[in-house]
Amino acid sequence: MYGHRHRHGRKLRHAIRPASIGPRRRAAALGALLALVTLPATACSSSDSAPRSKSPAPSATATRVPPATPAASAAPRTPEAHEPTPDLTPEKEAKVYTPADFCKNKDKLLEPAKRIVLSIANAGEKNGTMRTMGAAEPKLNCGPGVDNDGYFDTDVPLGPYYVADNVTVRLLTYDGATQRMELQSAGITTLADVVKACAAGATPAKPYTCGGNLFYATLDEKTGVVTHLTGIFQS
């Protein structure tokens, strides 16, 4: 009996002996093992070998643009040479006006109820507490073909005009040496004498002269009283 178990055990040991592996199978198994071992390394190295993407473009930064240089200002214009503008106020104007001057500057020189032209027939008469004069507003005639480039028609009805007690008067004078006509201050009495002489066709006392008894008059806008008279020359 014991011999029988011995032989049986020997056969069992032979049955569980590991099978021998041939050289080819051993190489194949080793290669598979190496492949498993090197797989992570390959995966890692593949990322390194892949082409790198371009670096991200730098973010735009606010760049201050210098302000534009202002264009050079144009040189100041030199005022054109011109004659000084005459003072159109009768009390200050030194020029001796003629009807032609009123035709050229009618809108500036004549203002109803303020600056008008009077044809005076008599002046300086006392009427109670007021001084009056007989005068009228003559018609101004202008246009091509008109004598002396303009004239006042003095053949108009007369009416009374009140004169201020402090009225200022400038009468026409003539200097034979210089042959110039100028204006000279005078009183209301002298005005009355010159107007009377010229109306009669006589020569007034020197240095005054006749100019058609036309006067550039300034009126008080509220009362209509004459405050200033300046002689006008009409031949």
Disulfide bonds with the S-S distance in Angstrom:
Cys103-Cys142 1.89
Cys198-Cys210 1.89
